[in-house]
Amino acid sequence: MSFLNIGDTISGQEGRAYATIGGQVEEMFYVKTLEATAEKNKTEGKTLGRRGTQHKATGWTGTGSMTIYYVTSRFRQLMLEYIKTGKDTYFDITIINDDEGSTIGKQTVVLRGVNLDSVIMAKVDTESEILEEDADFTFDDVDILDQFVAPTLG
């Protein structure tokens, strides 16, 4: 019987993220967690000869969320520009999972057309030792530049 070697699982700390905003690449060293989901949009329909409801994929929606340490004003600056001028900013985020202890290699995913839904403009918290902030976003496209290879089974 084959099994997955635990050494081939990916450590959540063995990654990097970069934002490309206005042509400038910024390392997102302040990211604590980041998750992006592509979800199919589906239409329901019924046809003759079948009692059940069927589903047809009609598109997709990209959404995500991230928790970051409260150490950058970059996203507040983007939101402020939108508030003051109406100019919205779309940017790319590149996420690299690369755990050298694993035999499966690295995965590089680029989220394109990222647009922030909300930004915390100011924060204080007397109960918190480390300030964090959550930001939800949407994205319009995605590419996988590098893919994991199949693990070596034990």
C-alpha positions as CSV (number, residue, x, y, z in Angstrom):
1,M,0.0,0.0,0.0
2,S,1.3,3.4,-1.0
3,F,1.4,6.4,1.3
4,L,2.3,10.1,1.3
5,N,5.6,10.9,3.0
6,I,4.8,13.6,5.5
7,G,8.0,15.4,4.4
8,D,6.4,16.1,1.0
9,T,3.7,18.3,2.6
10,I,4.2,22.0,2.2
11,S,5.1,24.2,5.2
12,G,2.9,27.3,5.2
13,Q,5.9,29.4,6.1
14,E,7.9,28.3,3.1
15,G,6.4,30.8,0.6
16,R,6.7,34.3,-0.8
17,A,4.2,36.7,-2.1
18,Y,4.7,39.8,-4.4
19,A,2.4,42.5,-5.4
20,T,2.9,44.2,-8.8
21,I,1.3,47.6,-8.5
22,G,1.7,50.2,-11.2
23,G,4.7,48.3,-12.6
24,Q,6.5,48.2,-9.3
25,V,7.1,44.9,-7.6
26,E,6.7,44.9,-3.8
27,E,7.6,41.9,-1.6
28,M,4.6,41.2,0.6
29,F,6.7,40.2,3.6
30,Y,3.8,41.3,5.9
31,V,1.4,38.6,4.7
32,K,0.3,36.2,7.5
33,T,-2.3,34.3,5.4
34,L,-3.6,34.6,1.9
35,E,-6.2,32.5,0.2
36,A,-7.7,32.9,-3.2
37,T,-10.7,30.9,-4.6
38,A,-12.0,30.4,-8.1
39,E,-15.7,29.6,-7.9
40,K,-17.9,28.5,-10.8
41,N,-21.1,30.4,-11.5
42,K,-23.8,27.9,-12.4
43,T,-27.3,28.2,-13.8
44,E,-30.0,25.7,-12.8
45,G,-32.4,24.2,-15.3
46,K,-34.9,21.4,-15.8
47,T,-35.5,19.4,-18.9
48,L,-38.1,17.0,-20.1
49,G,-37.6,13.4,-19.0
50,R,-35.6,14.3,-15.9
51,R,-37.1,15.1,-12.5
52,G,-33.9,16.5,-11.0
53,T,-32.5,20.0,-11.5
54,Q,-29.4,20.1,-13.6
55,H,-26.5,22.6,-13.5
56,K,-24.5,24.3,-16.2
57,A,-21.3,26.2,-15.6
58,T,-21.7,29.8,-17.0
59,G,-18.6,31.5,-15.8
60,W,-16.5,32.0,-12.7
61,T,-15.7,34.5,-9.9
62,G,-12.3,35.0,-8.3
63,T,-12.4,36.0,-4.6
64,G,-9.8,36.1,-1.9
65,S,-8.8,37.2,1.6
66,M,-5.6,38.0,3.3
67,T,-4.5,38.8,6.9
68,I,-1.5,41.0,7.0
69,Y,0.5,42.5,9.9
70,Y,-0.4,46.1,10.4
71,V,3.0,47.4,9.2
72,T,2.3,48.9,5.7
73,S,0.3,51.9,4.6
74,R,0.3,50.8,0.9
75,F,-3.2,49.5,0.7
76,R,-4.5,52.5,2.7
77,Q,-2.9,54.7,0.1
78,L,-4.6,52.9,-2.7
79,M,-8.0,53.2,-1.0
80,L,-7.4,56.9,-0.2
81,E,-6.6,57.5,-3.9
82,Y,-10.0,55.9,-4.8
83,I,-11.8,57.9,-2.1
84,K,-10.3,61.3,-3.1
85,T,-10.1,60.9,-6.9
86,G,-12.3,57.9,-7.9
87,K,-9.2,56.3,-9.5
88,D,-9.3,52.6,-8.7
89,T,-6.2,50.4,-8.7
90,Y,-6.0,46.8,-10.1
91,F,-2.8,44.9,-9.5
92,D,-1.3,41.4,-9.6
93,I,-0.2,39.1,-6.7
94,T,2.3,36.3,-7.2
95,I,2.3,33.6,-4.6
96,I,5.1,31.1,-4.5
97,N,5.0,27.9,-2.4
98,D,8.5,26.5,-2.3
99,D,9.4,24.1,0.6
100,E,13.0,22.8,0.0
101,G,12.2,19.9,2.4
102,S,9.7,18.5,-0.1
103,T,10.3,16.5,-3.3
104,I,7.3,18.0,-5.1
105,G,9.0,21.2,-6.1
106,K,7.4,24.6,-6.2
107,Q,4.1,26.2,-7.3
108,T,3.8,29.7,-8.6
109,V,0.4,31.2,-9.0
110,V,-0.3,34.7,-10.3
111,L,-3.6,36.4,-9.4
112,R,-4.4,39.1,-12.0
113,G,-6.6,42.1,-11.8
114,V,-6.7,42.0,-8.0
115,N,-9.0,44.7,-6.5
116,L,-9.4,45.3,-2.8
117,D,-13.0,45.3,-1.4
118,S,-12.2,47.0,1.9
119,V,-9.3,48.4,3.8
120,I,-8.9,49.3,7.4
121,M,-8.0,52.9,7.4
122,A,-6.9,53.2,11.0
123,K,-6.7,50.8,14.0
124,V,-5.9,50.6,17.6
125,D,-6.5,47.7,20.0
126,T,-5.4,47.7,23.6
127,E,-5.9,44.0,23.9
128,S,-3.6,43.1,21.0
129,E,0.1,42.5,21.3
130,I,0.5,42.5,17.5
131,L,-1.8,44.4,15.2
132,E,-3.2,42.7,12.1
133,E,-5.7,43.6,9.4
134,D,-7.9,41.6,7.1
135,A,-8.6,42.5,3.5
136,D,-10.9,40.8,1.1
137,F,-10.4,41.1,-2.7
138,T,-11.5,40.0,-6.1
139,F,-9.4,39.0,-9.1
140,D,-10.2,38.7,-12.8
141,D,-7.7,36.1,-14.0
142,V,-5.2,33.6,-12.8
143,D,-2.1,31.8,-14.1
144,I,-0.1,28.9,-12.8
145,L,3.5,29.4,-13.8
146,D,5.1,26.5,-11.9
147,Q,3.2,23.3,-10.8
148,F,4.0,20.8,-8.1
149,V,5.1,17.4,-9.3
150,A,3.6,14.2,-8.0
151,P,5.1,13.2,-4.6
152,T,7.3,10.2,-4.2
153,L,5.0,7.7,-2.5
154,G,6.3,5.5,0.3
